[in-house]
Amino acid sequence: MSHNLLKGKRGIIFGALDERSIAWKVAQVAHAEGASFTLTNAPIALRMGTINKLAEECNAEIIPADATSVEDLENLFTKSMEVLGGKIDFVLHSIGMSPNVRKGKDYGDLNYDWLMKTLDVSAISFHKVMQTAEKLDAMNEWGSIMALSYIAAQRTFPDYSDMAHAKAMLESIARSYGERFARLKKVRVNTISQSPTMTTAGTGVGGFDVFYDYADKMSPLGNASAEDCAKYCVMYFSDFTRMVTMQNLMHDGGFSTSGITDRLIEDLKKDN
């Protein structure tokens, strides 16, 4: 059911790879709520994924961009404003990648060049997106910029490895640039800390299935789905959240504030 929450709003959505992507779900919900937007991803991701299907469904233009390249980002914002007919109201940063995690490197044996790549792709790109938007004066006042994070920014999850550092940096950038953008343009900047989600990126982390089950049992409401995360994102793109900024917003079914749950206790009893 649509409420036209984003009627007349223009946006850019980074990171839709396939139907399991949170960014894919955000695009579908944003479209249903009346938004127009462009879709973007790195050229190699565009070749791997099925984004053309999403673009057709949402009547959206695809503009390739490597989010670590300022030149690509300048082209993305400039072309998006041309295509959409004005400045941007919302941006979703749904980008994360760790070569160390992908290649199974132990945390005590990290490749530091790969670590720098992890930070650049997964966190510093967020700063580059906002700095580019600011310099091009591409954001409308009261716009909203969101990035997807994870609770490993605050807690230790061994298999998450150097992605934890990237998420901590991502959230720090959101606070620092959030203050700046609010002061300059009344643009709000937030991150969403989402439950473990069965996305292509998420399932690439070692031991994901076991942790997904554990998190579900540790969350009174269960794990939040990609669909529910998309609805949450869209609410923060809307005018109903104009005074929320510089926050890391937990969207995890209660996981982050649970010590233990009855479901987990019952499971532990069975093992004894």
C-alpha positions as CSV (number, residue, x, y, z in Angstrom):
1,M,0.0,0.0,0.0
2,S,1.5,3.3,-1.1
3,H,1.2,6.5,1.0
4,N,3.0,8.8,-1.6
5,L,5.7,9.5,1.1
6,L,8.2,10.4,-1.6
7,K,6.0,12.0,-4.2
8,G,8.0,14.6,-6.2
9,K,11.3,13.6,-4.6
10,R,14.4,12.8,-6.6
11,G,17.2,10.5,-5.5
12,I,20.2,8.4,-6.2
13,I,20.5,4.8,-5.0
14,F,23.9,3.1,-4.8
15,G,24.5,-0.6,-4.6
16,A,21.5,-2.5,-6.1
17,L,23.1,-5.8,-7.3
18,D,20.3,-8.3,-7.5
19,E,16.9,-9.0,-5.9
20,R,18.4,-9.9,-2.6
21,S,20.1,-6.5,-2.2
22,I,18.7,-4.1,0.3
23,A,19.3,-1.3,-2.2
24,W,17.1,-3.2,-4.7
25,K,14.2,-3.3,-2.1
26,V,14.7,0.4,-1.3
27,A,14.4,1.2,-5.0
28,Q,11.1,-0.8,-5.2
29,V,9.6,0.9,-2.1
30,A,10.8,4.4,-3.1
31,H,9.3,3.9,-6.6
32,A,6.0,2.7,-5.0
33,E,6.0,5.8,-2.8
34,G,6.3,8.2,-5.7
35,A,10.0,8.9,-6.0
36,S,12.0,9.3,-9.2
37,F,15.7,8.3,-9.0
38,T,18.8,7.0,-10.8
39,L,20.5,3.7,-10.0
40,T,24.2,3.4,-9.8
41,N,26.9,0.8,-9.1
42,A,30.5,0.1,-10.1
43,P,30.8,-1.0,-13.7
44,I,32.0,-4.5,-12.7
45,A,29.0,-4.9,-10.4
46,L,26.6,-3.8,-13.2
47,R,28.0,-6.6,-15.3
48,M,27.6,-9.2,-12.5
49,G,24.1,-8.2,-11.4
50,T,20.6,-7.9,-12.9
51,I,20.1,-4.2,-12.3
52,N,18.5,-3.6,-15.8
53,K,15.5,-5.5,-14.6
54,L,15.1,-3.2,-11.6
55,A,15.6,-0.1,-13.8
56,E,12.8,-1.2,-16.1
57,E,10.5,-1.9,-13.2
58,C,11.2,1.5,-11.6
59,N,11.5,3.6,-14.8
60,A,15.0,4.6,-13.6
61,E,18.1,5.4,-15.6
62,I,21.4,3.5,-14.7
63,I,24.5,5.7,-14.4
64,P,27.7,3.6,-13.8
65,A,30.0,5.0,-11.2
66,D,32.9,3.8,-9.1
67,A,32.1,5.4,-5.7
68,T,35.8,5.7,-4.9
69,S,36.3,7.9,-8.0
70,V,35.5,11.6,-7.5
71,E,35.4,12.1,-11.2
72,D,32.8,9.3,-11.5
73,L,30.8,10.8,-8.7
74,E,30.8,14.3,-10.2
75,N,29.5,12.8,-13.5
76,L,26.8,10.8,-11.5
77,F,25.4,13.8,-9.7
78,T,25.5,16.0,-12.7
79,K,23.8,13.5,-15.0
80,S,21.3,12.6,-12.3
81,M,20.2,16.2,-11.9
82,E,19.8,16.5,-15.7
83,V,17.9,13.2,-15.9
84,L,15.6,13.9,-12.9
85,G,15.1,17.6,-13.6
86,G,16.5,19.2,-10.5
87,K,18.5,18.8,-7.3
88,I,18.6,15.6,-5.3
89,D,16.4,14.9,-2.2
90,F,17.8,11.6,-1.1
91,V,20.8,9.4,-1.4
92,L,21.3,5.7,-0.3
93,H,24.8,4.5,0.1
94,S,24.6,0.7,0.2
95,I,28.2,-0.2,-0.6
96,G,30.5,-2.6,1.2
97,M,33.4,-4.9,0.2
98,S,36.4,-6.4,1.9
99,P,39.0,-8.3,-0.2
100,N,40.4,-9.8,3.1
101,V,37.0,-11.3,4.0
102,R,36.3,-12.4,0.4
103,K,39.7,-14.2,0.3
104,G,39.4,-15.7,3.8
105,K,42.3,-13.9,5.3
106,D,42.7,-14.4,9.0
107,Y,42.4,-11.2,11.1
108,G,45.9,-11.7,12.4
109,D,47.3,-12.0,8.8
110,L,45.5,-9.1,7.0
111,N,46.8,-7.8,3.7
112,Y,47.1,-4.1,4.5
113,D,46.7,-3.0,0.9
114,W,43.4,-4.8,0.9
115,L,42.5,-3.2,4.2
116,M,43.0,0.2,2.6
117,K,40.7,-0.9,-0.3
118,T,38.1,-2.0,2.2
119,L,38.1,1.4,3.9
120,D,38.0,3.3,0.6
121,V,35.1,1.3,-0.9
122,S,33.1,0.8,2.3
123,A,33.5,4.0,4.2
124,I,35.6,6.8,2.6
125,S,33.4,6.5,-0.5
126,F,30.6,7.9,1.7
127,H,32.6,11.0,2.4
128,K,33.4,11.3,-1.3
129,V,29.7,11.1,-2.1
130,M,28.8,13.9,0.3
131,Q,31.7,16.1,-0.5
132,T,30.9,15.8,-4.2
133,A,27.2,16.6,-3.6
134,E,28.2,19.6,-1.5
135,K,30.7,21.0,-4.0
136,L,28.2,20.6,-6.9
137,D,25.4,22.1,-4.7
138,A,23.4,19.0,-5.7
139,M,21.3,18.5,-2.6
140,N,18.0,20.2,-1.9
141,E,17.5,21.7,1.6
142,W,16.0,19.1,4.0
143,G,17.4,16.3,1.9
144,S,18.3,13.0,3.4
145,I,21.4,10.9,3.0
146,M,21.5,7.3,4.4
147,A,24.2,4.6,4.6
148,L,23.8,1.0,5.6
149,S,25.9,-0.1,8.6
150,Y,26.2,-3.0,11.0
151,I,26.6,-3.5,14.8
152,A,30.1,-4.8,14.3
153,A,31.0,-1.1,14.4
154,Q,30.4,-1.4,18.1
155,R,30.9,-5.1,19.0
156,T,33.3,-7.8,18.0
157,F,32.2,-10.4,15.4
158,P,35.4,-12.3,14.5
159,D,34.5,-13.3,10.9
160,Y,33.5,-9.7,10.0
161,S,37.2,-8.8,10.2
162,D,38.2,-5.5,8.7
163,M,34.7,-4.7,7.6
164,A,34.1,-3.8,11.3
165,H,36.6,-1.0,11.0
166,A,35.0,0.2,7.8
167,K,31.5,0.4,9.4
168,A,33.0,2.2,12.5
169,M,34.5,4.8,10.1
170,L,31.3,5.0,8.1
171,E,29.3,5.9,11.2
172,S,31.9,8.5,12.2
173,I,31.8,10.1,8.8
174,A,28.0,10.3,9.0
175,R,28.2,12.2,12.3
176,S,31.0,14.6,11.1
177,Y,29.5,15.3,7.7
178,G,26.0,15.3,9.2
179,E,26.9,18.3,11.4
180,R,28.4,20.1,8.4
181,F,25.5,19.4,6.0
182,A,22.9,20.3,8.5
183,R,24.6,23.6,9.2
184,L,25.1,24.4,5.5
185,K,22.1,23.0,3.8
186,K,19.8,21.5,6.4
187,V,20.6,18.1,4.9
188,R,20.4,15.2,7.3
189,V,22.8,12.3,7.4
190,N,22.2,9.0,9.2
191,T,23.3,5.3,9.1
192,I,21.0,2.3,9.6
193,S,22.5,-0.6,11.6
194,Q,20.6,-3.5,10.0
195,S,20.1,-7.1,11.2
196,P,22.2,-9.8,9.4
197,T,20.4,-10.1,6.1
198,M,20.5,-12.8,3.4
199,T,22.1,-10.6,0.7
200,T,24.8,-11.6,-1.7
201,A,27.3,-9.5,0.3
202,G,26.1,-10.8,3.7
203,T,26.2,-14.5,2.9
204,G,29.9,-14.0,1.8
205,V,30.9,-13.7,5.4
206,G,32.2,-16.9,7.0
207,G,29.8,-18.7,9.3
208,F,27.0,-16.4,8.2
209,D,24.2,-19.1,8.4
210,V,25.1,-19.9,12.1
211,F,25.2,-16.2,13.1
212,Y,22.0,-15.4,11.2
213,D,20.2,-18.1,13.3
214,Y,21.8,-16.9,16.5
215,A,20.9,-13.2,15.8
216,D,17.3,-14.2,15.0
217,K,17.0,-16.0,18.4
218,M,18.6,-13.1,20.2
219,S,16.2,-10.6,18.7
220,P,12.7,-10.5,20.4
221,L,11.1,-9.5,17.0
222,G,13.5,-11.7,15.0
223,N,15.9,-10.5,12.3
224,A,14.7,-7.5,10.3
225,S,14.1,-8.4,6.7
226,A,15.5,-6.5,3.7
227,E,12.0,-5.5,2.8
228,D,11.4,-3.9,6.3
229,C,14.8,-2.2,6.1
230,A,13.7,-0.7,2.8
231,K,10.6,0.7,4.4
232,Y,12.6,2.1,7.2
233,C,15.0,3.8,4.8
234,V,12.2,5.4,2.9
235,M,10.7,6.8,6.0
236,Y,14.0,8.6,6.6
237,F,13.9,9.9,3.1
238,S,10.5,11.4,3.8
239,D,9.5,14.7,5.4
240,F,8.3,12.8,8.5
241,T,11.9,12.6,9.8
242,R,13.2,16.1,9.0
243,M,14.8,16.6,12.4
244,V,16.7,13.3,12.7
245,T,20.3,13.5,11.8
246,M,23.8,12.3,12.8
247,Q,22.3,9.1,14.2
248,N,23.1,5.4,13.9
249,L,19.6,3.9,13.8
250,M,19.2,0.4,15.0
251,H,17.0,-1.8,12.8
252,D,17.6,-5.2,14.2
253,G,14.4,-6.6,16.0
254,G,15.8,-5.6,19.4
255,F,19.2,-7.5,19.1
256,S,21.3,-4.5,20.1
257,T,19.6,-4.1,23.5
258,S,19.0,-7.8,24.4
259,G,21.2,-9.6,26.9
260,I,19.6,-13.0,26.3
261,T,16.2,-14.2,25.2
262,D,13.9,-17.1,26.1
263,R,14.4,-18.6,22.6
264,L,18.1,-18.8,23.1
265,I,17.9,-20.1,26.6
266,E,15.7,-22.9,25.4
267,D,18.2,-23.8,22.7
268,L,21.0,-23.8,25.2
269,K,19.0,-26.1,27.5
270,K,18.6,-28.6,24.7
271,D,22.4,-28.8,24.2
272,N,22.9,-29.7,27.9
